[in-house]
Amino acid sequence: MTVHLKTDPDRIAEVVEALLRSEGLELVDWEFRKEGRSWVLRIFIDKPGGVTLDDCADLSRELGDQIEVNNLIPQAYILEVSSPGLDRPLKKEKDYLGSIGKLIQVTIRPPIEGQSFFKGILLDYTPSGVLVLREGEKTREIPVSQINKARLVFEG
């Protein structure tokens, strides 16, 4: 997450999460960063059964109002609200647990045996590590503390 110094990321997250809870939605991820000349606030949401375009539009209107009323972002910005997509990021324990048996890719730091990218079937998750079965290779345990990014891989 990249955040401009004039904003309070904890306050933004607090307002976003409170609004999502009231709407029965889950915050998957968010970012606030400069892209070209514009600042962009991206909110990725989900709910059981998936989010609709109406969910995104409704939340966008409500969140825009809350940001303005609470003066959370003093500069001009673009607000984007969407679902996390088929290649959703894995951030929380429940994301990993819900993805057991699925193909994932993981980028880690520092590398393990010179390797920083892993792709395979997620076999298990514990708070200390994830077990990934790499195609044609043995099972690999990857410490959670070393995971930089993890996401589902869309198999279409």
Residue frames relative to the residue before (quaternion, step in Angstrom):
aa qw qx qy qz dx dy dz
M 1.0000 0.0000 0.0000 0.0000 0.00 0.00 0.00
T 0.1382 -0.7665 0.6240 0.0636 3.59 -0.86 0.99
V 0.0228 -0.8182 0.5732 -0.0374 3.56 -0.75 1.03
H 0.4688 -0.6655 0.5111 0.2760 3.57 -1.01 0.88
L 0.5803 -0.6440 0.3809 0.3215 3.58 -0.97 0.83
K 0.6515 0.5220 -0.3321 0.4390 3.63 1.09 -0.51
T 0.6532 0.4831 -0.3180 0.4887 3.56 1.24 -0.16
D 0.3405 -0.7010 0.5849 0.2249 3.54 -1.28 0.41
P 0.3045 -0.8022 0.4794 0.1843 3.61 -0.12 1.24
D 0.6257 0.5339 -0.3496 0.4485 3.60 1.03 -0.68
R 0.6620 0.4988 -0.3027 0.4704 3.58 0.98 -0.80
I 0.6208 0.5234 -0.3410 0.4736 3.59 1.01 -0.78
A 0.6681 0.5018 -0.2982 0.4615 3.60 0.85 -0.98
E 0.6359 0.5410 -0.3224 0.4460 3.58 0.99 -0.85
V 0.6832 0.4734 -0.2835 0.4784 3.60 0.87 -0.96
V 0.6491 0.5184 -0.3189 0.4563 3.59 0.93 -0.89
E 0.7011 0.4746 -0.2815 0.4517 3.60 0.78 -1.00
A 0.6325 0.5215 -0.3388 0.4617 3.62 0.99 -0.74
L 0.6653 0.4952 -0.2991 0.4720 3.57 0.94 -0.87
L 0.6490 0.5166 -0.3166 0.4600 3.60 0.95 -0.82
R 0.6308 0.5299 -0.3318 0.4595 3.59 0.94 -0.87
S 0.6776 0.5021 -0.3004 0.4457 3.57 0.88 -0.91
E 0.7156 0.4157 -0.2372 0.5087 3.59 1.21 -0.50
G 0.4994 -0.6736 0.4174 0.3503 3.61 1.28 0.03
L 0.5266 0.6216 -0.4020 0.4179 3.56 1.20 0.56
E 0.3314 -0.7319 0.5641 0.1905 3.56 -1.26 0.44
L 0.3694 -0.6922 0.5745 0.2331 3.57 -1.07 0.80
V 0.2208 -0.7770 0.5794 0.1088 3.57 -0.64 1.14
D 0.7582 -0.2039 0.1817 0.5921 3.56 0.90 -0.94
W 0.0192 -0.7808 0.6225 0.0503 3.55 -1.30 0.24
E 0.0294 -0.7804 0.6242 0.0211 3.52 -1.27 0.47
F 0.0969 -0.7475 0.6540 0.0645 3.51 -1.25 0.56
R 0.2469 0.7892 -0.5185 0.2179 3.54 -0.35 1.23
K 0.5330 -0.6160 0.4840 0.3198 3.50 -1.32 0.41
E 0.0074 -0.7659 0.6422 -0.0293 3.53 -0.95 0.99
G 0.7899 -0.0351 -0.0356 0.6112 3.54 -0.29 1.26
R 0.7783 -0.2720 0.2234 0.5199 3.57 -0.71 -1.06
S 0.6817 0.5065 -0.2722 0.4523 3.59 1.24 -0.26
W 0.3529 -0.6671 0.6076 0.2475 3.51 -1.31 0.51
V 0.1108 -0.7987 0.5908 0.0273 3.56 -0.96 0.92
L 0.1452 -0.7410 0.6511 0.0770 3.55 -0.98 0.98
R 0.0552 -0.8012 0.5956 -0.0186 3.56 -0.56 1.25
I 0.0824 -0.7749 0.6267 0.0019 3.51 -0.88 1.05
F 0.1245 -0.7783 0.6132 0.0523 3.58 -0.81 1.05
I 0.0546 -0.8291 0.5551 -0.0390 3.57 -0.62 1.19
D 0.0493 -0.7794 0.6233 0.0397 3.54 -1.28 0.37
K 0.0052 -0.7542 0.6551 0.0449 3.53 -1.39 0.16
P 0.6537 -0.4841 0.3713 0.4478 3.58 -1.17 0.33
G 0.7833 0.2647 -0.2193 0.5180 3.57 -0.79 0.99
G 0.5417 -0.6450 0.3822 0.3801 3.58 1.30 -0.12
V 0.4623 -0.6701 0.5096 0.2783 3.55 -1.26 0.43
T 0.3395 -0.7226 0.5693 0.1962 3.51 -1.24 0.58
L 0.6655 -0.4666 0.3886 0.4340 3.52 -1.31 0.15
D 0.6259 0.5356 -0.3322 0.4594 3.60 1.06 -0.74
D 0.6056 0.5436 -0.3548 0.4603 3.62 1.02 -0.76
C 0.6831 0.4942 -0.2834 0.4570 3.56 0.89 -0.97
A 0.6670 0.5010 -0.2980 0.4641 3.59 0.93 -0.91
D 0.6570 0.5090 -0.3129 0.4597 3.60 0.91 -0.90
L 0.6774 0.4834 -0.2963 0.4687 3.57 0.87 -0.94
S 0.6164 0.5555 -0.3459 0.4379 3.58 0.99 -0.79
R 0.6674 0.4911 -0.3028 0.4709 3.60 0.91 -0.90
E 0.6943 0.4815 -0.2811 0.4551 3.57 0.83 -1.01
L 0.6716 0.4963 -0.2972 0.4629 3.57 0.93 -0.88
G 0.6156 0.5427 -0.3395 0.4597 3.58 1.01 -0.79
D 0.6494 0.5086 -0.3091 0.4733 3.58 0.99 -0.84
Q 0.6703 0.5051 -0.2982 0.4545 3.60 0.91 -0.92
I 0.6365 0.5215 -0.3262 0.4653 3.58 0.99 -0.80
E 0.6741 0.4919 -0.2928 0.4668 3.56 0.96 -0.88
V 0.6672 0.5097 -0.3032 0.4508 3.60 0.84 -0.97
N 0.7581 0.3661 -0.1944 0.5034 3.59 0.96 -0.90
N 0.3451 -0.7716 0.4705 0.2532 3.61 1.33 0.08
L 0.1776 0.8362 -0.4965 0.1510 3.56 0.93 0.96
I 0.7752 0.1678 -0.0887 0.6025 3.57 1.12 -0.65
P 0.2553 -0.8307 0.4758 0.1354 3.58 -0.15 1.26
Q 0.7055 0.4261 -0.2748 0.4952 3.63 1.11 -0.48
A 0.6463 -0.4884 0.4010 0.4277 3.56 -1.31 0.19
Y 0.0527 0.7946 -0.6015 0.0638 3.58 -1.05 0.77
I 0.3613 -0.6775 0.5911 0.2471 3.53 -1.36 0.27
L 0.2055 -0.7794 0.5824 0.1051 3.58 -0.87 0.97
E 0.0161 -0.7791 0.6264 -0.0205 3.56 -0.85 1.06
V 0.0435 -0.7747 0.6309 -0.0018 3.57 -0.86 1.02
S 0.1761 0.7956 -0.5608 0.1469 3.58 -0.75 1.02
S 0.5831 -0.5220 0.4617 0.4176 3.54 -1.34 0.03
P 0.5938 -0.5960 0.3945 0.3695 3.60 -1.16 0.39
G 0.4851 -0.6878 0.4227 0.3362 3.59 1.22 -0.21
L 0.6959 -0.4849 0.3441 0.4026 3.53 -1.33 0.10
D 0.7189 0.3685 -0.2325 0.5416 3.58 1.19 -0.48
R 0.0495 0.8702 -0.4876 0.0511 3.52 1.06 0.91
P 0.5016 -0.6400 0.4845 0.3227 3.56 -1.10 0.65
L 0.2973 -0.7041 0.6136 0.1984 3.55 -1.22 0.59
K 0.0025 0.8344 -0.5473 0.0657 3.56 -0.40 1.24
K 0.7973 0.2748 -0.1054 0.5270 3.54 0.87 -1.03
E 0.6945 -0.4655 0.3469 0.4250 3.54 -1.29 0.37
K 0.6766 0.4998 -0.3052 0.4463 3.60 0.88 -0.90
D 0.5817 0.5639 -0.3754 0.4502 3.61 1.16 -0.53
Y 0.6725 0.4836 -0.2853 0.4822 3.57 0.95 -0.94
L 0.6733 0.5065 -0.3062 0.4431 3.58 0.82 -0.97
G 0.6857 0.4769 -0.2763 0.4754 3.58 1.05 -0.75
S 0.6985 0.4613 -0.2598 0.4814 3.57 1.27 -0.23
I 0.3604 0.7311 -0.5047 0.2845 3.60 1.24 0.16
G 0.7728 0.2908 -0.2607 0.5002 3.55 -0.90 1.02
K 0.6533 0.4954 -0.3084 0.4824 3.59 1.28 -0.09
L 0.5549 -0.5962 0.4729 0.3362 3.54 -1.30 0.43
I 0.0045 0.7962 -0.6037 0.0385 3.56 -0.83 1.03
Q 0.1899 -0.7272 0.6326 0.1868 3.53 -1.35 0.16
V 0.1243 -0.7968 0.5914 0.0018 3.51 -1.02 0.94
T 0.1317 -0.7430 0.6514 0.0793 3.55 -1.04 0.88
I 0.0867 -0.8254 0.5578 0.0056 3.57 -0.79 1.02
R 0.0745 -0.7369 0.6674 0.0775 3.50 -1.44 0.31
P 0.5403 -0.2920 -0.7766 0.1404 1.62 -1.53 1.92
P 0.6667 -0.5106 0.3576 0.4086 3.57 -1.25 0.33
I 0.3199 -0.6857 0.6150 0.2221 3.54 -1.33 0.45
E 0.8322 -0.0847 0.0071 0.5479 3.57 -0.66 1.13
G 0.7316 -0.4544 0.2228 0.4567 3.56 0.93 0.94
Q 0.6635 0.4916 -0.3034 0.4755 3.58 1.25 0.01
S 0.1218 -0.8166 0.5621 0.0479 3.57 -0.88 0.97
F 0.7158 0.3635 -0.2383 0.5466 3.61 1.29 -0.04
F 0.0050 -0.7905 0.6113 -0.0380 3.56 -0.88 1.02
K 0.0212 -0.7727 0.6344 -0.0025 3.53 -1.10 0.77
G 0.3661 0.7180 -0.5299 0.2640 3.55 -0.85 0.99
I 0.6690 -0.4715 0.3854 0.4261 3.53 -1.35 -0.13
L 0.3726 -0.7036 0.5591 0.2314 3.57 -0.90 0.95
L 0.1982 -0.8184 0.5348 0.0707 3.56 -0.55 1.21
D 0.8017 -0.0800 0.1071 0.5826 3.57 1.01 -0.80
Y 0.1429 -0.7616 0.6245 0.0974 3.53 -1.31 0.35
T 0.0352 0.7309 -0.6816 0.0059 3.52 -1.14 0.80
P 0.6591 -0.5128 0.3489 0.4253 3.61 -1.15 0.32
S 0.6938 0.4586 -0.2936 0.4712 3.61 1.16 -0.38
G 0.8403 -0.0739 0.0687 0.5326 3.61 1.03 -0.54
V 0.3357 -0.6998 0.5875 0.2288 3.51 -1.35 0.29
L 0.2819 -0.7352 0.5900 0.1789 3.56 -1.11 0.70
V 0.0404 -0.8004 0.5974 -0.0299 3.53 -0.73 1.13
L 0.2499 -0.7366 0.6111 0.1467 3.57 -0.92 0.96
R 0.2064 -0.7930 0.5640 0.1019 3.55 -0.47 1.21
E 0.5891 -0.6082 0.4042 0.3459 3.51 -1.00 0.89
G 0.8535 0.1009 -0.1027 0.5009 3.56 -0.83 1.07
E 0.7138 0.3966 -0.2449 0.5227 3.58 1.26 0.09
K 0.6623 -0.5042 0.3789 0.4044 3.51 -1.32 -0.02
T 0.6367 -0.5043 0.4217 0.4032 3.52 -1.36 0.14
R 0.1463 -0.7890 0.5947 0.0487 3.56 -1.00 0.87
E 0.2240 -0.7396 0.6132 0.1637 3.59 -0.93 0.85
I 0.1287 -0.7855 0.6044 0.0341 3.53 -0.85 1.06
P 0.4027 -0.7264 0.4982 0.2489 3.60 -0.61 1.07
V 0.5228 -0.6519 0.4558 0.3066 3.57 -0.87 0.98
S 0.6299 0.5638 -0.3329 0.4177 3.60 1.02 -0.78
Q 0.7002 0.4545 -0.2686 0.4807 3.62 1.18 -0.43
I 0.5288 0.6459 -0.4161 0.3607 3.60 1.22 -0.19
N 0.2440 -0.7639 0.5883 0.1043 3.51 -0.78 1.15
K 0.7713 -0.0826 0.0912 0.6245 3.58 0.98 -0.99
A 0.0243 0.7627 -0.6463 0.0061 3.52 -1.16 0.69
R 0.0946 0.7953 -0.5931 0.0827 3.55 -1.04 0.81
L 0.5667 -0.5565 0.4805 0.3718 3.50 -1.33 0.39
V 0.2788 -0.7195 0.6053 0.1956 3.56 -1.22 0.50
F 0.3669 -0.7314 0.5340 0.2129 3.56 -0.71 1.08
E 0.1387 -0.7795 0.6089 0.0485 3.53 -0.83 1.07
G 0.1285 0.8285 -0.5302 0.1263 3.55 0.11 1.24
